[in-house]
Amino acid sequence: MHEEVLPTDVWEMLVNAERQSNGEWRITTTNRASPFYKAGAIYVDPTVRKWALQAGDGFRADTARTALSVNGGATGHSGSNLSLKGQMAAHDAVRETLITILQEKPSSEVTQRSIICAFASMASLSSAPGEQAEKMPNIASLKDQAALSDWEVRRDAGKQRVDAVYAEMTQPEQNFAYRIANEHLARIDSPNSTRTLDPERPRSPPRSLRMNGPIQGGEYVPGGLQAAGVSAPPAALEDYPMYASSGRRAPR
């Protein structure tokens, strides 16, 4: 499984953090290549730390059907049978956005729900569009071949789940989720890319469902999202992460 939002090293940093006298948690790393090392010591509010750990554990995707957005293009993930050039940069973009989130304090904007929605947006945006994944020289070799033909439909379903979570939130919570989504998109994009956010939701607009070489997904198209049968969010907030990431896992 690919940890979509909370990589193992960040998980370990949060678990092994040092409790400070004011109740905050100090996280550091000795890994000089990590964005966390470059950021220096980060002090995390205990409630934000708890919410991040709880939400992060649920965002998981099958590596066999994973292509990540990076630098306006796409890269494979270990276990995908695709080129891994850019995988580290894609993971570092996630780490950089996490640094922003972990330095927030609970407020009308920063709540358990809004952090879950921000994580859902990050995971959705980090799932490479078919139009970009098609440019990978070995995309036809994706380990989970069944994932190629409904690539963009599943991305649409993921966007619909983001919408469902977003719709339940207050305006301040929505403002936070949208801000984080916008920041994360800028990190995985490139100056020449046409990727954008929907003006009213923290996810990208729908794309064409045409086959683009071996993979489904083309340019942005007008209208609504096109996946059918997407369920409403579960009753328990703790189950939202698994709900939001379900389309990026093979049926079991």
C-alpha positions, -999 to +999 in steps of 0.1 A: +000+000+000+011+035-008+007+060+021-009+088+001-006+117+026+015+107+056+047+089+045+063+065+070+091+089+079+066+116+088+045+092+108+076+082+127+085+118+134+051+125+148+051+093+169+086+099+182+082+137+187+094+153+219+067+167+242+074+203+252+065+220+285+037+240+268+021+208+255+033+211+219+053+184+202+087+191+186+095+171+155+129+169+138+148+146+114+184+138+108+177+131+071+194+160+053+175+153+021+141+157+038+121+189+035+116+186+072+153+188+078+154+220+057+125+234+076+142+229+110+124+220+142+086+221+139+064+225+168+030+208+164-001+215+184-011+182+202-046+182+187-034+188+152-008+160+158-036+137+168-058+146+139-030+142+114-021+107+128-057+095+128-064+108+093-031+099+077-034+062+086-065+058+064-052+073+031-038+043+013-037+033-023-026+001-041+009+007-054+001-015-084-023+012-097-004+043-086+010+070-107+019+102-089+018+138-101+051+156-100+066+187-118+036+189-142+040+153-152+038+118-137+059+092-121+054+056-109+055+044-073+075+014-061+053-016-069+037-001-100+061-015-125+065+021-139+095+043-141+103+057-106+120+089-119+104+116-099+090+095-071+111+111-044+101+146-056+065+136-056+068+124-020+087+155-010+059+177-024+035+159+000+060+164+029+062+202+021+024+206+022+023+186+055+048+211+070+023+238+064-006+218+079+014+206+109+022+242+119-014+252+121-034+256+153-069+244+159-094+272+149-127+277+131-107+268+100-085+241+112-106+212+125-106+174+123-129+176+093-110+203+075-077+184+079-093+152+065-107+172+036-073+188+030-057+153+030-084+141+006-076+169-017-039+163-016-044+126-024-067+133-052-045+159-068-014+137-063-031+110-084-018+118-118-044+126-145-045+101-174-034+129-198-001+132-179+003+095-170+000+087-207+032+105-214+052+080-192+072+058-216+060+026-199+025+034-187+012+004-206+033-018-183+013-007-151+012-037-129-026-034-123-037-034-160-073-032-151-068+002-136-059+018-170-093+016-187-113+034-159-085+057-147-103+090-151-137+076-140-120+066-107-103+099-104-138+115-109-152+093-081-124+105-059-132+141-067-169+134-059-159+121-025-138+152-019-170+172-028-191+152-004-167+159+025-163+195+016-201+201+014-204+191+051-180+218+063-184+254+074-171+282+053-140+287+074-132+250+072-137+251+034-114+281+032-086+261+048-091+230+027-091+251-005-060+269+006-041+237+012-053+222-021-042+253-040-008+252-023-003+215-030-013+218-066+014+245-071+040+221-057+032+192-080+026+214-111+049+231-135+048+266-151+037+250-184+009+229-170-027+236-175-038+220-143-062+240-121-086+238-092-124+240-096-132+276-086-156+264-059-141+231-047-106+219-036-102+195-065-096+197-102-124+199-128-136+169-148-116+155-177-125+137-209-130+100-204-116+092-238-088+066-241-055+084-244-032+057-257-034+028-232-049+049-204-082+067-199-083+105-195-078+136-216-082+173-213-106+192-190-142+192-202-172+214-191-200+199-170-201+178-139-181+149-127-190+117-145-186+088-121-218+070-111-229+053-079-205+072-056-218+067-020-222+093+006-196+097+034-198+072+063-214+080+096-181+081+116-156+109+108-128+084+116-139+064+085-137+093+061-100+087+050-107+051+039-138+064+021-120+092+003-092+069-009-113+038-017-112+043-055-074+041-055-075+006-041-084-025-061-117-041-051-114-067-024 
